[in-house]
């Protein structure tokens, strides 16, 4: 039986992405050495979808109150531009929480 999962996110700016996970999402972490942070995650799911070409990776964050969570995340000074763009689809996100 699988009791956990270790996922790796690759980024051209790993330092900034680590800061986002730590400072914006407030995920606790341990330093595995030399600044390699391993973040603790809440319960998670994994899906595998067919892809054309090399494929891509997506990270979906789940919450209990989408509006409050978006407000908190957008208020963070280090919120990446891509996250801000994705958060503009509030109508589809709010439909999922009803």
C-alpha positions as CSV (number, residue, x, y, z in Angstrom):
1,X,0.0,0.0,0.0
2,X,1.3,3.5,-0.9
3,X,1.5,5.7,2.2
4,X,2.9,8.8,0.6
5,X,4.2,10.5,-2.5
6,X,7.3,12.6,-3.3
7,X,6.7,14.9,-6.3
8,X,9.4,17.0,-8.0
9,X,8.6,20.3,-9.7
10,X,11.3,21.5,-12.2
11,X,11.7,25.2,-12.7
12,X,14.2,27.5,-14.4
13,X,14.0,29.6,-11.2
14,X,13.9,27.0,-8.5
15,X,14.9,29.5,-5.8
16,X,12.0,31.8,-6.5
17,X,9.6,28.8,-6.7
18,X,10.8,27.5,-3.4
19,X,10.2,31.0,-1.9
20,X,6.7,30.9,-3.3
21,X,5.9,27.6,-1.7
22,X,7.4,28.7,1.6
23,X,6.4,32.3,1.8
24,X,3.2,32.5,-0.1
25,X,1.7,29.1,0.4
26,X,3.2,28.8,3.8
27,X,4.1,25.1,3.3
28,X,6.4,23.8,6.0
29,X,9.7,22.3,4.8
30,X,12.9,20.7,5.8
31,X,16.3,21.4,4.3
32,X,17.7,18.2,2.8
33,X,21.1,19.9,2.4
34,X,22.5,22.9,0.5
35,X,19.1,24.6,0.4
36,X,17.2,21.8,-1.2
37,X,13.9,22.2,0.5
38,X,11.4,19.3,0.9
39,X,7.9,20.7,1.5
40,X,5.3,18.9,3.5
41,X,2.0,18.7,1.7
42,X,-1.6,18.2,2.8
43,X,-3.5,15.1,1.5
44,X,-3.0,14.9,-2.2
45,X,-4.3,13.2,-5.4
46,X,-2.5,12.1,-8.6
47,X,-4.0,11.9,-12.1
48,X,-2.4,10.8,-15.3
49,X,-3.7,12.2,-18.6
50,X,-2.7,11.4,-22.2
51,X,-0.5,14.1,-23.8
52,X,0.6,15.1,-27.2
53,X,4.4,15.4,-27.5
54,X,6.4,15.8,-24.3
55,X,3.5,16.7,-22.1
56,X,3.4,19.2,-19.3
57,X,2.9,19.3,-15.5
58,X,0.1,21.1,-13.7
59,X,-0.3,21.8,-10.0
60,X,-3.8,22.3,-8.6
61,X,-4.2,23.7,-5.1
62,X,-7.3,22.8,-3.1
63,X,-8.9,24.9,-0.4
64,X,-12.1,25.2,1.6
65,X,-12.8,28.9,0.7
66,X,-11.7,29.8,-2.8
67,X,-12.4,33.6,-2.4
68,X,-10.5,34.0,0.9
69,X,-7.6,31.9,-0.4
70,X,-7.3,33.8,-3.6
71,X,-7.4,37.1,-1.7
72,X,-4.6,35.8,0.6
73,X,-2.5,34.6,-2.3
74,X,-3.0,37.6,-4.5
75,X,-2.0,39.9,-1.5
76,X,1.4,38.1,-1.3
77,X,4.1,40.4,-2.8
78,X,5.9,37.4,-4.4
79,X,2.8,35.9,-6.1
80,X,4.2,34.9,-9.6
81,X,2.6,36.5,-12.6
82,X,1.5,33.2,-13.9
83,X,-0.5,32.6,-10.7
84,X,-2.1,36.0,-10.9
85,X,-3.2,35.3,-14.5
86,X,-4.6,31.9,-13.6
87,X,-6.5,33.4,-10.7
88,X,-8.6,35.5,-13.1
89,X,-10.8,32.5,-13.8
90,X,-12.6,33.0,-10.5
91,X,-16.0,32.0,-12.0
92,X,-14.9,28.5,-12.8
93,X,-13.2,28.1,-9.5
94,X,-16.2,29.3,-7.6
95,X,-18.5,26.9,-9.5
96,X,-16.3,24.0,-8.3
97,X,-16.8,25.0,-4.6
98,X,-20.6,25.1,-4.7
